[in-house]
Amino acid sequence: MAAHTPQSPMRLLVRSSLAAAACAVSAALPVHAQFTQYYGPNTGFVSNSATGAYLAAIGGGTQYHLDFNTDALGNALSAASTQISGAIFSTFVTLSSIPTGGSASSLVNYTGAGAGSEVGVTGTWNGILNIDFISNGFVASAFGFGGVQFVSGSIIRIYDQNNVLVRTDVTNQPDMFGFYGYVSDGTQQIGRIELQGAAFAIQDLSFSAPAAGNGDGPVTATPEPATLALMAPGVVGLLGFRHLRKRKTT
C-alpha cells in the first residue's frame, strides 16, 4: 500500500471551501413556485371583490385592502378621471404602467372615486400594470384584485422577493368583472405582479402579510438564506488565506 501523503493546510482549506460552496449552490437552486389560485365573478363594481374562499385561505394573515378612493393618509381622492401617481395609494405597494408601444411610467390612469373607482395603464389602458411591493422594501404572502374587462387572454405574472419570475398565467375567464387571487403555500413570497391586457383596469387590490409579519404591513424583504449561504464559504476562505499568509510571513 502506498504511503499517504499529508495535504497542506492551504489545500485542505481550499477543498473544504469548494465543498461548502457546492452544497450552498445546490441548496440555492430555484424551487417551483406554489400558489393556490382563486377566481370568482362579480356582477359589477363592488367595495371588496375578494371571494370568501380567498379570505378563508389567508387565515390568520393580516389583509390589506385598497379601493382607490383614498390616498395612503386616508384623504379622499378626486372623482375626476385623470392620471395619478401610482405611489399615492399605499406605503406598501406602488403601481406603475408600461403602455403598449410606450415606455414605463410612474403614473396610472384613474377613474373614481366611489363605487366605480378603478386604475389602469396610462394612455389607452392597454399594456402592463405593475404592482410592486419590493420597491418599497416589502413582500406579501397573498394578493388579489378585482379585474374590469380583464378577460380571456389577459396575463398575470408573479415575481418573488428577488424579482425573479416564478409563475405566468393566461386567463380563460369571459367575465367582464372578476376577482383573481393567489395565496402562497409558504415556500414563496410575492415581490411584485404584472397584469397585461387590452383596455383593462382593476377596481380594488387585496394583499396580506404572512402570519409572522410585523402586524402593520407586509413582511420586510430580506436576502434568501441560500444567498447568504453562498457568501459564507467565500468569506471563510478569504479569512483562512489571510491567516496562513500572515503565519508564513511571520
Buried (B, 14 or more C-beta within 10 A) or exposed (E): EEEEEEEEEEEEBBEBBEEBBEEBEEEBEEEEBEBEEBBBEBEEBBEBBBBEBBBEBBEEBBBBBBBBBBBEEEEEBEBEEEBBBBBBBBEBBBBBBBBBEBEEBBBBBBBBBEEEBBBBBBBBBBBBBBBBBBBBBBBBBBBBBBBBBBBEEBBBBBBBBBEEEBBEBEBEBEBBBBBBBBBBEEEBBBBBBBBBBBEBBBBBBBBBBBEEBEEEBBBEBEEBEBEEBBEEBEEBBEEBBEEBEEEEEE
